[in-house]
Each structure stands twice: as C-alpha cells, then as structure tokens.
Amino acid sequence: MKVLHLISSSGVYGAEKMVTGLCAALPQFGVSVTLEVFDNQHNRNVDVAEYAAAAGVPVRLLRCGGRFDPRAVRRLRADVAALGIDILHAHGYKANLYGYLATRASRTNIVATNHRFDTGRNNRLDGPLLRRFDAVYAVSDEARDSLRSEYRIARAMTIGNGIDPAAFKAVAPTLDLPHPLVGMVARLAPEKAPDDFLALASQLPDVTFVLVGDGPLRAELESGAGANVTFAGFRDDMPGVYASLDVLVQPSYREGMPMTILEAMASGVPVVATRVGAAADVIDDRRTGLLVDAGDVPGLVDAVRWLLADDGRRQAMGRTAVAAVQERFTVEAMARGYAEQYRQVMQRD
C-alpha cells in the first residue's frame, strides 16, 4: 500500500512533528510513504521538508504560486499517478482542497486528519470537501465531535497523536537558566495564550520563566515581559529543553492534541494545561498533570505554586506521566491505528 501525505506548513510545530513521526513509523506496518510539502512561492517555508528528510522520510516539494494555483493541482495529480499512490492523506485546509481536486477523477482514495477544528475564513471549504473524503480523522475527541456536529461527518473518528518516548529519556539539560524554571513551548500566536503565560510570570517574580518558540506576537510580548522572563526563540534541542524545566505550562485557548504536552510528559516534566483539545484526554488531572480552564490565570498561578512547593510531588507526577506516555501515546500506536484505517478504506473500494 502506497500513501502520499500532503501538508502546507509555516514551520515545524505540533502537526508537522506528528506527520513526520507518522511517516517514519508507517513502513513497519506495511505502508510505503512519501511526504509532499507545498513550496509556497508567495511565502516560502519548507522547514518541515528538511525536518522530515533528516528523519529518513522520502520527501517531495510541490511548487505552488499564489492563493490558488491550478498548475499545482496538475503537478500533484501527476505525482500521485507517477508514484502509484493508493491513498492521499491530507493535513490542513490547503492540503484538503488540492488533494481533493487532484484525486477526484481517479481511483485514488483520499483521507484527512483534522489537527485542530477551526471554522475560520481559511477553513470555509473544509466541511463540503471533507464530507466527500473516504475517511476523516481527528487527533482529539473534541475535534471529532465538532466534525460530526458542525460539518455533519458522522464517520469522523479519533486517532491520537504519538511520540517516541526514547528520544526524551536520560537527556542532559540545555537551558542555562536559574531554577525553579517554568516553560512554555509554542508558536507565539494568540490562540496559544502567551499573554496568560506572562500574566502568570508576573505573579511569581521569584520564579524564572522561559518562552520557547517564535511567532507573530514575539516583539509585542518581549516589550511587555518582566525581568524574570526569557525568550529562547526556536530551538532544535527540544529534549534538552524539556530536561531543563521544572514545570511546563500550556495555557492555550484552542488546541488539537499538543505534541508539546506529550513530549514534556515523556521527559518527566509535570504539565499544567488548559482544558482544550485533547489535553483532558491525555492528562489525568492531579495524577499525570494539572488541568485548568482556558483563560484562568489565577488557576495557572495556583497550579504552578502547588507543583513548585514540593519537589517529591513534582517528581512523582513526572514518573507517572512518563509511564502514561509509554503505555498510550507512542508513535508506534499511532502508526498502527492509521495503518489499520488505511486498510479499511482500501477494503471498501
């Protein structure tokens, strides 16, 4: 079975890491994989192609100009035919549109993963398109339920994300910052709620805080941050970053299934996260992490204080989190789930 994964990307974030891990793991389940990445000429960023190639994933670039490029549809259609693709697996609204147009007149099946349910301007075609797909997957039950209720895709199902826990085991710290150290790892964009992280930091002036990641809000955030906040920017040493932290905070307003939460848990770092996306599916509150409501800054403050007040409590929670990831959220489990679903799609032909 040959599967082509298609994604348009502005960097290497959670969805990109998930797709790369999935593509790298699927061959052990009998699935031959190629990753095709949009090479958007108007806003060029092919970091995910380089990231995936470094992980051993076969990668192709799909040249695409402007907001909509019919030539890119033809190029994609030609790639699907030349590679003998059985299933095109789309990730994101742009991949959904181009993937559908490239496969609609062929016998190639098309499926999609919804990494975070969104009805914004860019997603206005998602509902009508996804109802025509052979299968639609969500990374969280919240997104699955939204696909069913908002887009009327009754067959939408959840397949959770997974990581390689071994990559985060026994790693040396790489951030040289004072402890206790509380971190946030995210793209610096409004839905990630970095302002709430800074509000948290302002309430705990004796604690060091670090923001890892980049994004459109960085300059504004830096101008309003306190002296106890460091901006570390984009890092390619994430296992060492997690090993440096005492607590990770994920204060997002909207999420799918954050890879950051899984990576921190695999590193034995207690996580404080908001109840959005799959956070409540992943975290067993007060056992493998702490959950608060989105926008509840006092709740974030209380949770971080509670963790920092007791080293033993924090370390015990970290050990329990490591075990939870190893049991439920490995990249192998994720790839096995997708491989089984691909075969079901093929059997329906």
C-alpha positions in Angstrom: 0.0 0.0 0.0 1.4 3.4 -1.0 0.3 6.6 0.8 1.1 10.2 0.0 0.9 12.6 2.9 0.3 16.2 1.9 0.9 19.3 4.1 1.3 23.1 3.8 3.4 24.4 6.6 4.9 27.6 8.0 7.4 25.9 10.3 8.0 22.8 12.4 5.2 22.7 15.1 3.0 20.1 16.5 1.2 19.0 13.3 4.5 18.8 11.4 6.1 16.7 14.1 3.1 14.4 14.2 3.2 13.9 10.4 6.9 13.3 10.3 6.7 10.7 13.1 3.8 9.0 11.4 5.5 8.9 8.1 8.7 7.5 9.7 6.8 4.8 11.6 4.3 3.6 9.0 6.7 1.4 6.9 6.9 -1.1 9.8 3.2 -1.7 9.4 3.5 -2.4 5.6 2.7 1.1 4.4 5.1 2.8 1.9 5.1 6.5 2.5 6.0 9.7 0.7 5.6 13.2 2.2 4.8 16.0 -0.2 5.2 19.6 1.1 3.8 22.7 -0.5 6.6 25.0 -1.7 4.5 28.2 -1.5 6.3 30.8 -3.6 4.5 33.7 -2.1 5.5 32.8 1.5 8.2 30.2 1.2 8.9 27.8 4.1 9.9 24.2 3.6 11.4 23.6 7.1 9.1 20.6 7.6 10.5 19.0 4.4 14.1 19.3 5.7 13.0 18.1 9.1 11.3 15.0 7.7 14.1 14.3 5.3 16.5 14.3 8.2 14.2 11.7 9.9 14.6 9.4 6.8 11.2 10.2 5.2 11.0 10.4 1.4 10.0 14.0 0.6 8.9 15.8 -2.5 8.2 19.6 -2.9 5.0 20.8 -4.6 5.7 24.2 -6.2 2.6 26.4 -5.6 2.2 30.1 -6.5 -0.4 32.5 -5.2 -3.6 31.7 -3.2 -4.8 29.1 -5.7 -2.6 27.6 -8.4 -4.3 25.2 -10.9 -0.8 24.1 -12.1 0.0 22.8 -8.6 -3.2 20.7 -8.8 -1.9 19.2 -12.1 1.6 18.7 -10.6 0.1 16.9 -7.6 -2.1 14.8 -9.8 0.9 13.8 -11.9 2.9 12.9 -8.7 0.0 10.7 -7.4 0.0 8.8 -10.8 3.8 8.5 -11.1 4.1 7.2 -7.5 1.2 4.7 -7.9 -0.5 6.2 -4.8 -3.4 4.3 -3.2 -4.3 6.9 -0.6 -3.7 10.6 -0.4 -3.6 11.7 3.3 -4.2 15.5 3.6 -3.3 17.6 6.6 -4.9 21.1 6.8 -7.3 23.1 4.7 -5.0 23.8 1.8 -4.0 20.1 1.5 -7.6 19.1 1.7 -8.6 21.3 -1.3 -5.6 20.5 -3.5 -5.8 16.8 -2.6 -9.4 16.6 -3.4 -9.0 18.3 -6.7 -6.1 16.1 -7.7 -7.8 12.8 -6.9 -11.5 13.4 -7.7 -11.3 11.9 -11.2 -9.1 9.0 -10.2 -9.4 5.8 -8.2 -7.0 7.2 -5.5 -8.6 7.3 -2.1 -8.4 10.5 0.0 -8.4 10.8 3.8 -7.6 13.7 6.1 -6.5 14.4 9.6 -8.0 17.4 11.4 -5.3 18.6 13.8 -7.4 21.3 15.3 -11.0 22.0 14.5 -11.4 25.5 13.1 -14.2 27.3 11.2 -12.1 30.4 10.3 -12.0 32.1 6.9 -9.4 29.7 5.5 -11.5 26.7 6.5 -14.7 27.6 4.9 -14.5 24.8 2.3 -13.5 22.2 4.7 -17.0 20.9 5.6 -18.2 20.4 2.0 -14.9 18.8 1.0 -14.4 16.5 3.9 -17.9 15.1 3.5 -16.6 13.7 0.2 -13.5 12.1 1.6 -13.2 8.4 2.2 -12.3 8.9 5.9 -11.7 11.8 8.3 -9.7 11.5 11.4 -9.3 13.8 14.4 -6.5 14.0 17.0 -8.9 14.7 19.8 -12.4 13.7 20.8 -13.3 17.4 21.0 -12.3 17.8 17.3 -14.1 14.6 16.3 -17.3 15.7 18.0 -17.1 19.1 16.2 -16.5 17.4 12.8 -19.7 15.4 13.5 -21.9 18.2 14.7 -20.6 21.2 12.7 -19.6 19.5 9.4 -22.0 16.6 9.6 -19.3 14.0 9.2 -20.8 11.1 11.1 -18.0 8.7 10.4 -15.3 11.0 11.8 -13.1 9.2 14.3 -10.3 9.9 16.7 -6.7 8.6 16.4 -4.5 10.2 19.0 -1.0 11.5 18.3 2.1 9.7 19.5 5.8 10.3 20.0 9.0 8.3 20.5 9.5 8.3 24.3 13.1 7.1 23.9 14.1 10.4 22.4 13.3 12.2 25.7 15.0 9.7 28.1 18.1 10.5 30.1 18.8 13.7 28.3 21.1 16.5 29.6 19.6 20.0 30.2 20.5 22.6 27.6 18.9 25.8 29.0 21.3 27.6 31.3 18.7 29.5 33.4 18.1 29.7 37.1 15.7 27.4 38.9 12.8 26.9 39.6 12.3 27.1 35.8 8.8 27.2 34.3 8.5 27.0 30.5 6.0 27.4 27.7 6.8 25.8 24.3 4.6 27.1 21.5 4.2 29.3 18.4 3.8 32.8 19.8 0.3 33.3 18.4 -3.0 34.5 20.0 -4.6 31.0 20.3 -1.6 29.8 22.4 -2.3 32.5 25.0 1.3 33.7 25.6 -0.2 36.8 27.3 -1.6 34.5 30.0 1.8 32.9 30.5 3.3 36.4 31.0 0.5 37.2 33.5 1.4 34.1 35.4 5.1 35.1 35.4 4.2 38.5 36.8 2.5 36.8 39.8 5.6 34.7 40.6 8.5 37.1 40.4 10.9 34.8 42.2 10.5 32.1 39.6 12.3 32.0 36.2 10.0 31.7 33.1 11.1 30.8 29.6 9.1 31.1 26.3 10.4 28.6 23.7 9.3 29.3 20.1 8.7 32.1 17.7 5.8 33.8 16.1 4.0 37.0 15.2 3.5 38.2 18.8 7.1 37.9 19.8 8.1 41.6 19.6 4.9 42.7 21.4 5.4 40.1 24.1 9.0 40.9 24.7 8.1 44.6 25.2 5.7 43.7 28.0 7.6 40.9 29.7 9.1 41.1 33.2 12.7 40.7 34.2 12.1 37.0 35.2 11.0 36.0 31.6 13.5 34.8 28.9 12.6 34.4 25.2 14.6 31.4 23.9 13.2 31.5 20.3 13.0 28.5 18.1 15.1 25.5 19.4 16.2 22.3 17.7 17.3 20.7 21.0 13.9 20.1 22.5 14.7 17.0 24.6 17.4 19.1 26.3 14.9 22.0 26.7 12.4 19.8 28.5 15.1 18.3 30.6 15.8 21.9 31.8 12.3 22.6 33.0 10.7 22.1 36.4 7.2 22.6 35.1 5.7 23.1 31.6 2.6 25.4 31.2 0.3 25.1 28.2 -2.3 27.9 28.5 -3.8 27.7 25.1 -7.3 28.8 24.2 -7.5 26.3 21.2 -5.6 23.1 20.5 -5.7 19.8 18.8 -3.6 17.2 20.6 -0.4 19.2 21.6 2.8 17.3 20.9 4.4 19.6 23.5 2.3 18.0 26.3 3.3 14.5 25.2 7.0 15.5 24.9 7.1 17.1 28.3 5.3 14.2 29.9 7.8 11.7 28.3 10.6 13.9 29.8 9.1 13.5 33.3 8.2 17.2 33.4 4.8 17.9 35.2 2.4 19.8 32.9 -0.1 22.4 33.7 -2.5 22.7 30.7 -5.9 24.2 29.9 -8.9 22.0 29.2 -8.9 22.5 25.4 -8.4 20.0 22.6 -7.1 16.7 23.7 -5.5 17.9 27.0 -8.1 16.3 29.1 -7.8 13.0 27.1 -4.1 13.0 27.7 -3.7 14.3 31.3 -5.2 12.5 34.3 -5.8 15.6 36.5 -3.6 15.7 39.7 -2.0 12.4 38.6 -0.1 12.9 35.4 -0.5 16.7 35.2 -2.8 19.5 36.2 -5.8 20.9 34.2 -7.3 24.4 34.5 -9.9 26.3 32.5 -8.8 28.4 29.5 -8.2 32.0 30.5 -8.0 31.2 34.2 -4.7 32.9 35.1 -5.3 32.6 38.9 -5.8 28.8 38.3 -2.4 28.7 36.5 -0.8 30.5 39.4 -2.2 28.1 42.0 -1.2 25.0 39.9 2.4 26.2 39.4 2.7 27.2 43.1 1.4 23.8 44.1 3.9 21.9 42.0 6.9 24.1 42.9 6.1 23.8 46.6 7.0 20.1 46.8 9.9 18.5 44.8 8.8 15.0 45.7 5.3 15.6 44.5 6.6 17.1 41.2 9.0 14.2 40.6 6.3 11.5 41.4 3.9 13.2 38.9 6.7 13.2 36.3 7.3 9.5 36.7 3.6 8.7 36.4 3.5 10.9 33.2 6.4 9.0 31.7 4.6 5.7 32.2 1.3 7.1 30.7 3.0 8.1 27.5 4.8 4.8 27.2 1.6 3.0 27.6 -0.8 5.0 25.5 0.8 7.7 23.3 3.7 6.1 21.3 4.3 6.8 17.7 4.0 3.0 17.0 0.5 3.0 18.5 -0.4 6.0 16.3 1.0 4.4 13.2 -0.7 1.1 13.8 -4.0 2.9 14.2 -3.6 4.7 10.9 -2.4 1.6 9.0 -5.5 -0.3 10.2 -7.7 2.5 9.0 -6.0 2.7 5.6 -6.7 -1.0 5.1 -10.3 -0.5 5.9 -10.5 2.3 3.4 -8.9 0.1 0.7 -11.3 -2.7 1.5 -14.3 -0.5 0.8 -13.3 0.0 -2.8 
